[in-house]
């Protein structure tokens, strides 16, 4: 799930990424264009309802590919992404447009 909040100037968008965690994962990280697809530089915080969340400030006027990394192994998409694009692994990446 994605929640967007633009700055007063409209140049920056704070995007909250939320992973519902139906499978009961122990950890979730956010990997994408904004962090060179690092699987550990953007860990998500586990919330009381067992979902995971993280908020990033992204430059407005751009689209960013991303995926969630579950327990350091499984890569999954956001069901509520703005769109999806194929990647080099024969799967799709989630896209957020800000």
Long-range contacts (C-beta under 8 A, 24 or more apart in sequence): 1-78, 1-79, 1-80, 2-78, 2-80, 2-81, 2-82, 2-96, 4-98, 6-60, 6-98, 7-60, 10-60, 11-59, 11-60, 12-57, 12-58, 12-59, 12-60, 13-57, 13-58, 13-59, 13-60, 13-98, 14-55, 14-56, 14-57, 14-58, 15-55, 15-56, 15-57, 15-58, 15-96, 15-98, 16-53, 16-54, 16-55, 17-44, 17-53, 17-54, 17-55, 17-56, 17-66, 17-68, 17-78, 17-96, 18-51, 18-52, 18-53, 19-44, 19-51, 19-52, 19-53, 19-68, 19-76, 19-78, 20-51, 21-46, 21-50, 21-51, 21-52, 23-70, 24-50, 25-52, 25-70, 25-71, 26-71, 27-70, 27-71, 27-72, 28-52, 28-68, 28-69, 28-70, 28-71, 29-68, 29-69, 29-72, 30-54, 30-56, 30-66, 30-68, 30-69, 31-66, 31-67, 31-68, 31-69, 31-75, 32-64, 32-65, 32-66, 32-67, 32-93, 33-64, 33-65, 33-66, 34-58, 34-64, 34-66, 39-69, 39-72, 44-68, 58-96, 58-98, 59-98, 60-98, 61-98, 62-97, 62-98, 63-95, 63-96, 63-97, 63-98, 64-95, 64-96, 64-97, 64-98, 65-93, 65-94, 65-95, 66-93, 66-94, 66-95, 66-96, 67-93, 67-94
